């Protein structure tokens, strides 16, 4: 991930875009790109989605998420691992297996 973050920074900095990449705007861009990803699936089955568009929109989502993490000097891999650990406690296998219920309902 560090190589991707370095390339994202270099791309951004070469264009003098850091001034536009404040946390609020990165979060908004992330949300907008997530919506564009969702649009790829709108009114069709998952199998009918254009995988090239999924790839492109997912890359945008990941790029903005990484830039937001980078802004706050967060280790993207570590925060994901921390969240998995938290969810393991909230959703124990013996209670959550096969269920889509929220942890407060288990």
C-alpha positions, 0 to 999 in steps of 0.5 A: 500500500505504501507504494500506492500512497507514494504514487498518489502523493506524487500525482497530486503534488505534481498538479498542485492539488494538495490544497484541494485535498482537505479531509472534508473534500476527500470524504465527499469525493470518497462518498461520490466515488462510492455512489458511482461504484454503486451505479455500476450495479444499478438495475442489474445483477452483479453478474451483469455489471461491467467489471472494467467500470467496477475496477475503475470506480473501485480504484477511485474509492480506494485512492480517496480513502488512502489519501484521507488516511494519509492526511491523518497519518493513519496506517491504512492496513492497521486501521483495517486490522483494528476494525476486524478485531473489533468486529470479531468481538462484536460478531462472535462466530457462534452468534453471527454465523449465517446472520445479517443481524446487527450485533445489538440484535444477536 
